[in-house]
Amino acid sequence: MLSKQWSAVLSAVLACSFVGHAFAADKQVVVSQGFQSMLYLPLYVAMDGGFFKKAGLEVTKQTAGSPSAALTAVISGSSDFSMHGPEWTAIAASRGAPVNVIADVANGAADWIVTTQDVNFKSVKDLQGQTVVSAMMPTTGTSLFLKLLKENGMDQSSVKLVQVQQGTEIGPLFAGQVKVGVMSEPNLDRAVAHGMKVVVGFPKLYGDYTFAAITARKNVDPDAAQRLVNGLQEAIVYMQSNPTAAAAIAKKEFPTLEPAVVDAAVHRMLTEGVYPKGVEVSKAALQTAMATQIALGNLKAQPDYSEFVVQKYTRQAMAAK
């Protein structure tokens, strides 16, 4: 159940062995993100809060337009790091791409199910026959939703699933075209602000879940990678102890959102464990995330944790005082 977006990724895999790296003395690096997302706030805090600068790194953020495009940028060598769900990296690695995961960014399944107030929801089975809007597969939110249906004796045919571009799920809800949506922040708290209710929270349902991570090529400059992970670790610790300051940076990164929505979104993701307490990618959290993709046929088997996750950077960063 793979998107045709993978054609670009696989093309980059074939060319990747010819790409090298060169870094200036001041360690200027490029991080490619699929899109601007509240989920990636740890990176933005590291940039805007001066934590990368403190680590001796100048980071340029590029928005690729999709997770697959962000990963392709790393594989081709046009970007040093990418930030997205680890399933994209795992699938590419299983097809021969020399990439792995080096740090955590989000450690909770950051999607929720929201409904209008008139939907009588007591269990997942109450969604039978409903029209549900969600992001286009293979995004994690939709993957989790389909997995949830399966766990409750249902499948995709049990609902009318309307798949839209990620980030636009709130449109059909506001237009009154659907009464149920699967979405992430900040759209979730935009919906709540308009009187809708949260009926399922995947972060609480699944616990530790590697939802977003930093990917790098296997031949990445190790010093640059360590500096990136060091800065990210300091930013994550700062967010946990300074939520108001973290929200202020989020408001800067998302200037068109209502400040109250930003505050609510940051608070929710901190309290529900979406934002991690450190950069470590735990084996259990990764396996939980990969199990979702295996169940849906997007991935054949669990990646070898010791090979797929580079632990030396996170260990050093978390050991630093």
WOLINVEN-V457969 format. One record per residue. N is the residue number from 0. RES is the residue in three letters. PSI is psi in whole degrees, 0 to 359 (NA if undefined). OMEGA is omega in degrees with one decimal (NA if undefined). Layout:
# WOLINVEN-V457969
n:res:psi:omega
N:RES:PSI:OMEGA
N:RES:PSI:OMEGA
This chain:
# WOLINVEN-V457969
n:res:psi:omega
0:MET:58:-175.1
1:LEU:142:179.6
2:SER:153:176.6
3:LYS:352:173.9
4:GLN:336:-177.0
5:TRP:343:-179.8
6:SER:320:178.3
7:ALA:320:179.0
8:VAL:314:-177.0
9:LEU:326:175.9
10:SER:320:178.8
11:ALA:326:178.3
12:VAL:318:-177.3
13:LEU:331:-176.9
14:ALA:352:-166.6
15:CYS:333:-175.0
16:SER:348:-177.9
17:PHE:0:-173.3
18:VAL:135:176.6
19:GLY:182:-179.3
20:HIS:146:174.2
21:ALA:131:-178.3
22:PHE:141:173.8
23:ALA:166:-176.7
24:ALA:329:-178.2
25:ASP:8:174.8
26:LYS:67:174.1
27:GLN:127:-178.6
28:VAL:161:178.4
29:VAL:131:173.9
30:VAL:123:179.9
31:SER:126:176.2
32:GLN:151:179.6
33:GLY:319:-179.0
34:PHE:164:176.1
35:GLN:122:-173.3
36:SER:142:174.0
37:MET:334:178.9
38:LEU:330:-175.0
39:TYR:19:-177.5
40:LEU:324:177.7
41:PRO:321:177.7
42:LEU:318:-178.0
43:TYR:323:177.5
44:VAL:321:178.1
45:ALA:325:179.5
46:MET:304:-173.4
47:ASP:336:179.8
48:GLY:359:176.3
49:GLY:12:-176.5
50:PHE:326:174.0
51:PHE:319:178.8
52:LYS:319:177.8
53:LYS:327:-179.8
54:ALA:0:179.0
55:GLY:35:-176.0
56:LEU:136:173.1
57:GLU:115:-173.7
58:VAL:128:172.1
59:THR:127:-179.7
60:LYS:128:176.6
61:GLN:140:178.5
62:THR:116:-172.6
63:ALA:334:179.7
64:GLY:339:177.7
65:SER:158:177.2
66:PRO:320:-179.0
67:SER:323:178.4
68:ALA:323:177.8
69:ALA:317:178.8
70:LEU:320:178.0
71:THR:324:178.9
72:ALA:322:177.9
73:VAL:314:-178.3
74:ILE:320:-178.8
75:SER:343:180.0
76:GLY:3:178.3
77:SER:347:175.1
78:SER:151:-179.2
79:ASP:326:-178.7
80:PHE:156:172.8
81:SER:161:-174.5
82:MET:117:-176.3
83:HIS:186:177.9
84:GLY:142:-177.8
85:PRO:345:179.1
86:GLU:325:177.9
87:TRP:318:179.5
88:THR:318:-178.8
89:ALA:317:-179.7
90:ILE:317:178.7
91:ALA:317:179.7
92:ALA:323:-179.9
93:SER:344:178.1
94:ARG:13:172.1
95:GLY:0:178.8
96:ALA:135:-178.4
97:PRO:66:-177.6
98:VAL:154:173.5
99:ASN:178:-177.0
100:VAL:137:-176.8
101:ILE:348:-179.5
102:ALA:152:177.8
103:ASP:148:174.1
104:VAL:321:177.4
105:ALA:129:-172.9
106:ASN:22:176.1
107:GLY:151:-179.4
108:ALA:89:-166.3
109:ALA:58:173.8
110:ASP:153:-177.1
111:TRP:159:173.0
112:ILE:128:-178.3
113:VAL:146:178.9
114:THR:165:171.1
115:THR:162:-174.3
116:GLN:333:-175.9
117:ASP:357:176.8
118:VAL:123:179.0
119:ASN:97:-175.3
120:PHE:116:174.3
121:LYS:335:177.3
122:SER:170:-179.0
123:VAL:328:-178.9
124:LYS:341:178.0
125:ASP:352:177.2
126:LEU:353:179.3
127:GLN:125:176.7
128:GLY:354:-179.3
129:GLN:151:169.6
130:THR:125:-173.9
131:VAL:129:176.6
132:VAL:138:177.9
133:SER:172:-178.9
134:ALA:156:180.0
135:MET:137:174.9
136:MET:152:7.9
137:PRO:44:178.8
138:THR:152:-172.5
139:THR:320:-178.5
140:GLY:313:178.9
141:THR:322:176.5
142:SER:315:179.7
143:LEU:322:179.4
144:PHE:315:179.2
145:LEU:323:177.1
146:LYS:319:179.4
147:LEU:319:176.9
148:LEU:315:-178.8
149:LYS:320:180.0
150:GLU:343:-179.3
151:ASN:24:175.2
152:GLY:21:-179.3
153:MET:178:173.3
154:ASP:187:-175.0
155:GLN:330:-179.7
156:SER:349:179.6
157:SER:341:179.2
158:VAL:168:171.3
159:LYS:103:-174.7
160:LEU:120:177.0
161:VAL:112:-177.2
162:GLN:130:-177.8
163:VAL:173:177.4
164:GLN:139:-179.2
165:GLN:132:-178.7
166:GLY:348:-179.2
167:THR:10:-175.7
168:GLU:332:-175.5
169:ILE:339:-178.0
170:GLY:304:179.2
171:PRO:329:176.9
172:LEU:311:-179.6
173:PHE:332:-179.2
174:ALA:356:-179.8
175:GLY:16:-178.6
176:GLN:334:178.4
177:VAL:164:178.3
178:LYS:355:-178.0
179:VAL:136:178.3
180:GLY:147:172.6
181:VAL:120:-174.8
182:MET:168:179.3
183:SER:182:176.1
184:GLU:149:6.0
185:PRO:1:-178.4
186:ASN:328:179.1
187:LEU:309:-178.1
188:ASP:343:168.6
189:ARG:319:178.5
190:ALA:317:179.1
191:VAL:319:179.3
192:ALA:338:178.5
193:HIS:18:172.7
194:GLY:6:178.9
195:MET:166:-173.9
196:LYS:145:177.0
197:VAL:124:-177.9
198:VAL:336:177.1
199:VAL:132:174.7
200:GLY:112:-179.3
201:PHE:329:177.0
202:PRO:317:179.1
203:LYS:328:-176.5
204:LEU:321:-173.7
205:TYR:350:178.1
206:GLY:215:-178.6
207:ASP:126:-172.5
208:TYR:115:-178.9
209:THR:100:-172.7
210:PHE:327:177.3
211:ALA:143:-176.0
212:ALA:168:176.1
213:ILE:129:178.0
214:THR:144:176.2
215:ALA:158:171.8
216:ARG:156:-178.8
217:LYS:336:-180.0
218:ASN:24:178.5
219:VAL:149:174.6
220:ASP:114:-175.1
221:PRO:329:179.1
222:ASP:319:177.5
223:ALA:319:179.0
224:ALA:319:179.7
225:GLN:319:178.1
226:ARG:320:179.0
227:LEU:313:-178.3
228:VAL:323:176.8
229:ASN:312:-179.7
230:GLY:321:179.5
231:LEU:320:178.5
232:GLN:315:179.5
233:GLU:323:179.0
234:ALA:319:-179.3
235:ILE:316:177.7
236:VAL:319:178.8
237:TYR:317:179.8
238:MET:320:-177.5
239:GLN:326:-177.6
240:SER:349:-179.1
241:ASN:64:-176.0
242:PRO:327:179.4
243:THR:318:178.1
244:ALA:322:177.2
245:ALA:319:178.4
246:ALA:326:178.6
247:ALA:320:177.3
248:ILE:322:177.5
249:ALA:321:178.8
250:LYS:326:176.9
251:LYS:320:-178.3
252:GLU:337:-179.6
253:PHE:67:-172.5
254:PRO:342:-177.7
255:THR:351:-180.0
256:LEU:149:175.4
257:GLU:132:-178.3
258:PRO:322:-179.4
259:ALA:326:178.1
260:VAL:318:178.3
261:VAL:314:179.0
262:ASP:315:-178.4
263:ALA:320:-178.6
264:ALA:314:179.2
265:VAL:317:178.7
266:HIS:315:-178.5
267:ARG:315:-175.7
268:MET:335:173.0
269:LEU:312:-175.2
270:THR:332:179.7
271:GLU:6:172.8
272:GLY:17:176.5
273:VAL:311:174.7
274:TYR:128:-174.7
275:PRO:167:175.8
276:LYS:352:177.9
277:GLY:173:-174.3
278:VAL:353:-177.9
279:GLU:136:172.5
280:VAL:104:-176.3
281:SER:152:-180.0
282:LYS:317:-177.8
283:ALA:317:-178.7
284:ALA:320:179.2
285:LEU:316:-178.9
286:GLN:323:177.1
287:THR:316:179.1
288:ALA:316:-178.8
289:MET:330:178.9
290:ALA:325:177.2
291:THR:316:-178.5
292:GLN:325:177.5
293:ILE:317:-179.2
294:ALA:329:-177.8
295:LEU:0:177.2
296:GLY:10:179.0
297:ASN:339:-177.3
298:LEU:138:-175.4
299:LYS:323:-175.4
300:ALA:163:176.9
301:GLN:135:173.9
302:PRO:155:176.5
303:ASP:109:-174.4
304:TYR:316:-176.3
305:SER:336:178.6
306:GLU:323:-173.3
307:PHE:326:-179.0
308:VAL:119:177.5
309:VAL:110:-171.9
310:GLN:346:-173.9
311:LYS:326:-178.5
312:TYR:315:-178.5
313:THR:322:179.7
314:ARG:315:-179.8
315:GLN:318:-178.7
316:ALA:318:-176.5
317:MET:341:178.0
318:ALA:340:-178.1
319:ALA:143:178.6
320:LYS:NA:NA
